Amino acid sequence: MASVSISCPSCSATDGVVRNGKSTAGHQRYLCSHCRKTWQLQFTYTASQPGTHQKIIDMAMNGVGCRATARIMGVSLNTILRPFSNRWSCMTKSVGHYLEQ
């Protein structure tokens, strides 16, 4: 029987990884016994995959529009706008102090 070595995405340990149930979509979840982090290898939604938000930001920095990014990545427009609204609220709080003066 073939076995696949799975490493923890947080601490890179391979010897303490155990199965930890299934997600609501039926995908296998894993638990690292060293750092106690849980994760899954397969995702139902594209927006849940690691690196999706970084790809969205990279596309925006290269001049790709929000609707085009949503169409290319296969996610909703709200998923595209979410990383920017979080960052915008942080920026307005820090810049707001200077605007009041």
C-alpha positions in Angstrom: 0.0 0.0 0.0 1.4 3.4 -0.9 1.6 6.1 1.7 2.0 9.9 1.2 4.1 11.8 3.6 2.2 14.9 4.7 4.1 17.8 6.4 2.7 20.5 8.6 2.4 23.9 6.7 3.2 25.7 10.0 6.2 23.9 11.5 7.1 21.5 8.6 7.1 18.5 10.9 6.3 15.2 9.1 6.3 12.7 12.0 3.5 14.1 14.2 0.8 14.6 11.5 -2.4 12.6 12.2 -5.8 12.5 10.6 -8.3 14.7 12.4 -11.8 14.1 11.0 -13.4 15.6 7.9 -14.7 19.0 6.9 -18.4 19.6 6.2 -17.6 19.1 2.5 -16.1 15.7 3.3 -12.4 16.6 2.8 -9.9 15.0 5.2 -8.5 17.3 8.0 -5.1 16.8 9.5 -3.6 17.8 12.9 0.0 18.4 13.8 0.8 17.0 17.2 3.8 19.4 17.6 2.2 22.8 17.0 -1.5 21.7 17.3 -2.4 23.4 14.0 -5.1 21.8 11.8 -5.5 22.1 8.0 -6.8 20.3 5.0 -5.2 19.6 1.6 -8.3 19.9 -0.6 -10.7 22.9 -0.6 -14.2 23.2 -1.9 -14.0 27.0 -2.6 -11.2 28.7 -4.5 -11.2 31.6 -2.0 -10.2 29.3 0.9 -7.1 28.0 -0.8 -3.8 29.3 0.6 -2.3 32.1 -1.4 -5.6 33.3 -3.0 -5.6 36.7 -1.2 -2.0 37.3 -2.2 -2.8 36.5 -5.8 -5.7 39.0 -5.6 -3.4 41.7 -4.3 -0.7 41.0 -6.9 -3.2 41.2 -9.7 -4.5 44.5 -8.4 -0.9 45.9 -8.2 -0.4 44.9 -11.8 -3.5 46.9 -12.9 -6.0 44.1 -13.3 -9.5 45.3 -12.5 -11.7 43.8 -9.7 -14.3 42.3 -12.0 -11.6 40.9 -14.3 -9.8 39.4 -11.3 -13.0 37.8 -10.1 -13.7 36.3 -13.5 -10.1 35.0 -14.0 -9.9 33.4 -10.5 -13.4 32.1 -10.5 -14.5 33.8 -7.2 -17.1 36.4 -6.4 -16.5 40.2 -6.5 -17.0 40.4 -2.8 -14.1 37.9 -2.3 -11.9 40.3 -4.4 -12.9 43.4 -2.4 -12.5 41.8 1.0 -8.7 42.1 1.4 -8.8 45.7 0.3 -11.6 46.8 2.6 -9.7 45.3 5.6 -6.5 47.2 4.6 -8.4 50.4 3.8 -10.0 50.5 7.2 -6.5 50.2 8.8 -5.1 52.9 6.6 -8.0 55.3 7.3 -7.5 54.9 11.0 -3.8 55.7 10.8 -4.2 58.5 8.3 -7.2 60.0 10.0 -5.1 61.4 12.7 -3.2 63.5 10.2 -6.4 64.7 8.5 -7.8 66.0 11.7 -4.9 68.4 12.2 
